[in-house]
Amino acid sequence: MSESATILVADGSAAKRELLANVLSRSGYAVIEARTGAEALACLDAEHVDLVVVDVKLPDKSGFEVCERIKEDPRHAALPVVHVSEYAVDMADRASGADAYLTEPIDPDALIVTVQSVLRYCRARQQAEGLAERLGRLADTALAINLAPSVARLVEAAAAGAAKIFDGPVVATAETADGELLAAATNGRDASTTVHLRKADRRPAPVGTTIRVDEPAEWPLVAWPAGDTVTVAVARLREDRPPVSVAVPTKTQMPGYPVLRQLSQAVAVAAEAQRSYDEEHRIALTLQRSLLQRRLPDVPGWDFAVRYEPATADTEVGGDFYELTVIDDRLLVAIGDVTGHSLHAATVMAEVRHAVRAYAVDGHEPAAVVARVDTLLRRLLPGELATLCLLLIDPRNGRVRMASAGHPPPLVAAGRRIAYREHRAPLLGVAVDRPDDLRFTLPRGGTLILYTDGLIERRDADIDVGLAELAGAATRVDADLDRFCERLVRELAAPEVRDDIAVVAIRRN
């Protein structure tokens, strides 16, 4: 018995048409008959056909013309055609594109062998072309998966890509570093993709890639094709790592599941990289937060507030820091930023902060502290750069001594008067002479605002734009300084924070 196939027989002779149909039917093929070329072409639009057997002489048009029409139509271009002719078909007529030729009188065995070989060849070619197309879409999907900034976006990209590859509903799952199992589901290539939180699948999953077939009820997030099962590829890289899975309709699969296997492996590799990054980022962020000041000093007549906003999860931790400490009878205020985004930047930040406090405790004024920290950085950590703004404030009268090293200028808001206090000097880590302290007085009711560049810098705008926006936002200082700092970040920071942000607000009552 041959593989199931539907064959269209087009012949103007009823006797010959019946003969061909009987031979093909006895071999297990479904047969559709057509008397003319027009009728044959109409059948192709109305019925599913796997192969066409057409006589070269039809009542209305030649079989060559019918073949050309079939091959020119994108819907049927891959459909195999066998020509039947009373005479041998010469090379010129073969340009019509038929896949095989039979000469009358037709031998039944030759007919069946020809049909079988043409079907096998065409199916193999279609499978190869389909595989090549799927592999191309797999490459696009793998790129999207590896560019995803989180596990949620990763499974979303996997599901959307798989829907384009297999042209059907898909569910893709992966587990986050926090142990949450996320499932992205879509009903097809043109449907939206949604991400859901699911209970973990407790079925054992060995290291490697395994394929299993589930019932649709086990994957309720999409509408599966009626009468079909769900094929699930499960990939796991290590025993101590959770598996990922990609579920698709079984009928969409090729023998051996080559593309589905590769897709699940790509998801597993990308998910492992994302989970590892998330774990490292969380550890680094925890370390960075532990290095920042937790309790603010209590100084009669003065209010303080700080706000620290880490960069988004797809960016490494930075070196922003702040310090508010009472030393003897004066208030030490410092804010700075070590260049770079890494765990190393956070550790350098800790060294700079501790050095600032140590030199200030020794009784040095701000300019001298900055000079000594600069020397320490150049000698012990050559190549590192940092910005710093350092102030010593006398709480009794509001007098301020300030030194800066490449840091954005602090802003003083006193009623309607908004002014930046400029103290231009190079970054720490640059061997140059540094200016003396800048001196000014913060009036009663005035607020001093210090910040790092993440608050005011934009990739698409000059820094002066950010400074102007900050000055505009500070024309109204909230009674609650914590709320004021929060509002500054909300109004001024970019929607996606690419750099750490530190804000310090100090008000003299």
C-alpha positions in Angstrom: 0.0 0.0 0.0 1.4 3.4 -0.9 1.4 6.5 1.3 -2.0 8.3 1.3 -2.2 10.9 -1.4 -4.9 12.6 -3.6 -4.3 12.5 -7.3 -6.0 14.6 -9.9 -6.4 12.8 -13.3 -7.2 15.2 -16.2 -8.0 13.5 -19.5 -10.5 14.1 -22.2 -11.0 10.4 -22.9 -13.5 8.8 -20.4 -12.0 5.3 -21.0 -8.4 6.4 -20.4 -9.5 8.5 -17.4 -11.3 5.5 -15.9 -8.2 3.2 -16.6 -5.9 5.6 -14.8 -8.3 6.1 -11.9 -8.7 2.4 -11.4 -5.0 1.7 -11.4 -4.3 4.5 -8.9 -7.3 3.6 -6.7 -6.2 0.0 -6.4 -2.8 1.2 -5.1 -4.5 3.2 -2.3 -4.7 6.7 -3.8 -7.7 8.9 -3.7 -8.6 10.1 -7.2 -10.3 13.2 -8.6 -11.2 13.2 -12.3 -11.3 16.2 -14.6 -12.4 16.2 -18.3 -10.8 19.5 -19.4 -8.0 21.8 -18.5 -10.3 24.4 -17.1 -12.0 21.8 -14.9 -8.6 20.6 -13.7 -7.5 24.1 -12.7 -10.9 24.6 -10.9 -10.4 21.4 -9.0 -7.0 22.6 -7.7 -8.7 25.7 -6.1 -11.5 23.6 -4.6 -9.7 20.4 -3.4 -6.5 19.4 -1.8 -4.4 17.6 -4.4 -0.9 16.0 -4.0 -0.2 15.2 -7.6 -1.6 15.9 -11.1 -1.7 13.3 -14.0 -2.6 15.3 -17.1 -2.9 14.2 -20.7 -1.0 16.5 -23.1 -4.1 16.7 -25.4 -7.2 18.1 -23.6 -10.4 19.3 -25.3 -9.9 22.9 -24.4 -6.2 23.4 -23.9 -3.0 21.5 -24.0 -1.6 19.7 -21.0 1.5 21.8 -21.4 -0.5 24.9 -20.9 -2.2 23.4 -17.8 1.2 22.6 -16.3 2.5 26.1 -17.0 -0.6 27.6 -15.3 -0.1 25.3 -12.3 3.6 26.2 -11.9 3.0 29.9 -12.3 0.5 30.0 -9.5 2.3 30.5 -6.1 -0.3 28.4 -4.4 0.4 25.4 -6.5 4.0 25.9 -7.8 5.4 23.0 -5.8 2.6 20.6 -6.9 4.1 17.7 -9.0 2.7 17.1 -12.5 3.0 14.0 -14.6 2.4 14.3 -18.3 0.7 11.5 -20.3 1.3 11.5 -24.0 0.5 9.4 -27.1 4.0 10.2 -28.3 7.3 10.8 -26.6 7.5 14.4 -25.3 10.3 16.3 -27.0 12.7 18.7 -25.0 11.0 21.9 -26.2 7.6 20.8 -24.7 9.3 19.7 -21.4 9.9 23.4 -20.7 6.4 23.5 -19.3 7.9 22.1 -16.1 6.3 18.7 -15.6 8.0 16.4 -13.1 7.7 13.2 -15.1 6.4 11.9 -18.5 4.6 8.7 -19.4 4.0 7.4 -23.0 0.9 5.5 -24.0 0.0 2.7 -23.9 0.6 3.1 -20.1 1.9 0.2 -18.2 0.1 0.1 -14.8 3.3 -0.8 -12.9 5.2 2.0 -14.6 2.4 4.4 -13.7 2.5 3.4 -10.0 6.3 3.5 -9.8 6.4 6.9 -11.4 3.7 8.3 -9.1 5.5 6.9 -6.0 8.9 8.3 -7.0 7.6 11.7 -7.9 5.6 12.0 -4.7 8.6 10.9 -2.6 10.9 13.3 -4.4 8.5 16.2 -4.1 7.7 15.5 -0.5 11.4 15.3 0.3 12.0 18.6 -1.5 9.1 20.3 0.3 10.4 18.9 3.6 13.9 20.3 2.9 12.5 23.6 1.8 10.3 23.8 4.9 13.2 22.8 7.1 15.4 25.5 5.6 12.6 28.1 6.1 12.1 27.1 9.7 15.9 27.2 10.4 15.9 30.7 9.1 13.1 31.7 11.4 14.8 29.8 14.2 17.9 32.0 13.7 15.8 35.1 14.0 14.1 33.8 17.1 17.4 32.8 18.7 18.6 36.4 18.2 15.5 37.8 19.8 15.8 35.4 22.7 19.4 36.4 23.4 18.6 40.1 23.2 15.8 39.8 25.7 16.5 41.8 28.9 14.7 39.5 31.3 13.3 36.0 31.6 9.8 37.3 31.0 10.8 39.0 27.7 12.8 35.9 26.8 9.9 33.5 27.0 7.7 36.0 25.2 10.3 36.2 22.3 10.5 32.4 22.3 6.7 31.9 22.0 6.3 34.6 19.4 9.2 33.2 17.3 7.9 29.6 17.7 4.5 30.7 16.4 6.1 32.0 13.3 8.2 28.9 12.9 5.4 26.4 13.3 2.4 28.5 12.3 0.3 27.6 15.3 -0.3 28.1 19.0 2.7 27.9 21.4 3.5 27.9 25.1 7.1 28.5 26.2 8.2 28.3 29.9 11.3 29.2 31.9 12.1 29.8 35.5 13.5 33.1 36.9 16.3 33.4 39.4 13.7 33.9 42.1 12.1 30.5 41.3 9.0 31.8 39.5 7.9 29.7 36.5 6.8 32.0 33.7 4.8 30.8 30.7 4.4 32.9 27.5 1.4 31.9 25.4 0.2 32.8 21.9 -2.5 31.4 19.6 -0.5 31.9 16.5 1.8 34.1 14.5 -0.6 37.0 14.2 -1.9 36.7 17.8 -0.7 38.6 20.8 1.7 37.0 23.3 0.9 37.1 27.1 3.1 36.0 30.0 1.6 34.1 32.9 2.8 32.8 36.3 2.5 29.0 36.5 3.0 26.3 39.0 6.3 24.5 38.6 6.2 21.2 36.6 7.4 18.5 39.0 7.8 15.8 36.4 11.5 14.6 36.2 13.5 16.2 33.4 16.9 14.7 32.7 19.9 16.8 31.5 19.7 17.3 27.7 16.6 17.6 25.5 13.6 15.3 25.7 10.4 15.2 23.6 7.1 14.1 25.0 3.5 14.3 23.9 0.9 15.7 26.3 -2.8 16.2 26.1 -4.1 19.7 25.3 -5.7 19.9 28.8 -2.3 20.0 30.3 -1.5 23.3 28.5 -4.7 25.4 29.0 -3.3 28.8 28.1 -4.0 28.6 24.3 -6.6 27.0 22.0 -5.0 23.9 20.5 -6.2 22.5 17.1 -9.1 20.0 17.5 -8.1 16.4 17.4 -4.4 17.1 17.9 -2.0 16.5 20.8 0.7 18.7 22.2 4.4 18.0 21.6 6.7 19.4 24.3 10.4 19.8 24.0 12.0 20.0 27.4 15.7 21.2 27.7 17.8 21.2 30.8 21.5 22.2 30.9 22.5 21.0 34.4 21.1 19.0 37.2 21.0 22.0 39.5 19.1 24.2 36.9 15.4 24.1 36.2 14.3 23.0 32.7 12.7 25.1 30.0 9.9 23.9 27.7 8.3 24.7 24.4 4.9 23.2 23.6 3.5 23.2 20.0 0.8 21.2 18.1 2.0 17.7 17.2 0.9 17.9 13.6 3.3 20.8 13.0 6.4 18.7 13.6 8.8 17.1 11.2 10.3 13.6 11.9 12.9 13.8 14.6 11.7 17.3 15.8 14.9 19.0 14.6 13.8 22.6 14.8 11.8 22.1 18.0 14.8 20.5 19.7 17.1 23.4 18.7 14.6 26.0 19.7 14.3 24.5 23.2 18.1 24.3 23.6 18.4 28.0 22.5 15.8 29.0 25.1 17.6 27.0 27.8 21.0 28.6 27.0 19.6 32.1 27.0 17.6 31.5 30.2 20.7 30.2 31.9 22.6 33.3 30.9 19.8 35.6 32.0 19.3 33.8 35.4 23.1 33.9 36.0 23.2 37.6 35.2 20.1 38.3 37.4 21.8 36.5 40.3 25.1 38.3 39.9 23.3 41.7 39.6 21.2 41.0 42.7 24.3 40.1 44.7 26.2 43.2 43.4 23.2 45.5 44.1 22.9 44.1 47.7 26.6 44.8 48.2 26.2 48.3 46.8 23.2 49.0 49.0 25.1 47.7 52.1 27.8 50.3 51.4 25.4 53.2 51.3 24.4 55.1 54.4 21.2 53.9 56.1 20.6 56.3 58.9 20.7 60.1 58.5 22.0 62.4 61.3 19.7 64.2 63.6 20.6 67.9 63.6 18.2 70.4 65.3 16.9 73.0 62.8 17.8 70.9 59.8 15.9 68.4 57.6 17.6 65.7 55.4 16.4 63.3 52.8 18.1 61.0 50.3 16.9 59.0 47.4 18.8 56.2 45.7 17.5 54.7 42.4 19.5 51.8 40.9 19.8 51.4 37.2 17.4 49.0 35.5 18.1 45.2 35.8 19.8 45.0 32.4 22.6 47.3 33.5 25.4 46.6 36.0 25.6 48.4 39.3 27.4 51.7 39.4 29.5 53.7 41.9 27.1 56.4 43.1 27.3 57.2 46.8 26.4 59.9 49.3 27.4 60.7 52.9 25.8 62.8 55.7 27.8 62.8 58.9 28.3 65.1 61.9 32.0 65.6 62.6 32.6 67.6 65.8 30.3 70.6 65.4 30.0 70.5 61.6 27.9 68.6 59.1 29.9 66.7 56.4 27.9 66.2 53.2 29.4 64.3 50.2 28.1 62.9 47.0 30.1 61.2 44.3 30.2 58.8 41.4 32.9 56.3 40.4 33.1 55.9 36.6 31.9 52.6 35.2 29.2 50.1 36.0 30.4 46.9 37.7 31.0 45.3 41.0 34.5 46.8 40.9 33.0 50.3 40.6 30.9 49.6 43.7 34.0 48.5 45.7 36.0 51.6 44.5 33.1 53.7 45.6 33.3 52.2 49.1 37.0 53.1 49.3 36.5 56.7 48.2 33.6 57.1 50.6 35.7 55.8 53.6 38.7 57.9 52.6 36.5 61.1 52.5 35.3 60.4 56.0 38.7 59.6 57.3 40.3 62.7 56.0 37.4 64.8 57.2 37.7 63.3 60.7 41.4 64.4 60.7 40.1 68.0 60.5 40.9 68.8 56.9 38.8 71.3 55.0 36.9 70.2 51.8 39.6 71.2 49.3 42.3 69.4 51.3 40.1 66.3 51.6 39.5 66.3 47.9 43.2 66.7 47.2 44.2 63.8 49.5 41.5 61.5 48.1 42.7 62.3 44.6 46.3 61.4 45.6 45.1 58.1 47.2 43.1 57.2 44.1 46.0 57.8 41.8 48.5 55.9 43.9 46.5 52.9 45.0 44.0 52.6 42.2 45.7 54.1 39.1 43.4 54.5 36.1 40.2 54.9 38.2 38.2 58.1 37.9 35.5 59.5 40.1 33.5 62.7 40.7 33.0 64.2 44.1 31.2 67.1 45.7 32.1 67.7 49.3 30.6 70.3 51.8 31.2 71.1 55.4 28.3 73.0 56.9 28.1 74.9 60.2 24.5 74.1 61.4 24.5 77.2 63.7 24.7 79.8 60.9 24.3 77.9 57.6 27.8 78.7 56.4 29.1 76.3 53.8 32.6 75.4 52.6 32.5 73.4 49.3 35.0 71.6 47.0 34.2 69.7 43.9 36.0 67.3 41.6 34.1 67.2 38.3 30.7 66.7 39.9 27.5 68.4 38.7 27.0 71.6 40.7 24.7 71.6 43.7 21.5 73.6 43.5 20.3 76.1 46.1 16.5 76.8 46.3 15.6 79.7 48.5 12.2 81.0 47.9 12.0 82.2 44.3 15.8 82.3 44.0 17.2 79.2 42.3 21.0 79.1 41.7 23.7 76.5 41.0 26.9 76.7 43.0 29.7 76.1 40.5 33.1 74.9 41.6 35.0 73.7 38.5 37.7 71.2 39.0 38.8 68.0 37.3 37.7 64.5 38.3 39.5 62.5 41.0 42.3 60.5 39.5 43.7 63.4 37.4 46.9 65.0 38.7 46.3 68.8 38.6 46.3 71.7 41.1 42.9 72.1 42.7 41.1 75.4 43.7 40.4 76.6 47.2 37.0 76.0 48.8 33.9 77.8 47.6 32.1 79.6 50.5 28.5 80.6 50.7 25.7 80.6 53.2 22.4 78.6 53.0 19.7 81.0 54.2 16.9 79.9 56.5 14.2 78.1 54.6 16.7 77.4 51.8 17.2 73.9 50.4 20.4 72.5 49.1 20.0 69.8 46.4 22.9 67.4 45.5 22.6 64.7 42.9 24.5 62.4 40.5 24.5 62.7 36.7 21.9 59.9 36.3 19.2 62.4 37.3 20.0 65.0 34.6 21.8 63.3 31.7 20.0 62.2 28.6 21.4 60.4 25.6 19.4 62.6 23.2 19.9 66.0 24.9 22.6 68.3 26.1 23.3 68.3 29.9 22.2 71.9 30.1 18.7 70.7 29.3 18.7 68.5 32.3 20.1 71.2 34.5 17.4 73.6 33.4 14.7 70.9 34.1 16.1 70.4 37.6 16.0 74.1 38.3 12.5 74.2 37.1 11.4 71.3 39.3 13.1 72.9 42.3 11.0 76.1 42.1 8.6 74.2 44.4 10.2 72.3 47.3 7.7 70.0 49.0 7.2 70.3 52.7 8.2 66.6 53.0 11.8 66.4 51.6 11.4 62.6 51.0 8.5 63.3 48.8 10.4 66.1 47.1 13.4 63.8 46.3 10.9 61.1 45.0 9.2 63.7 42.8 12.6 64.9 41.3 13.4 61.3 40.3 9.9 60.7 38.9 9.8 63.9 36.9 13.4 64.1 35.7 14.8 60.6 35.3 14.4 58.8 32.0 11.7 56.1 31.7 14.4 53.4 31.6 17.1 54.3 34.2 20.4 53.5 32.5 22.5 55.0 35.3 22.3 54.9 39.1 20.7 58.0 40.6 21.4 59.5 44.0 19.7 62.6 45.3 20.4 64.4 48.6 18.2 67.3 49.9 19.2 69.4 52.9 16.9 72.2 54.3 17.8 74.8 56.9 14.7 75.7 58.9 
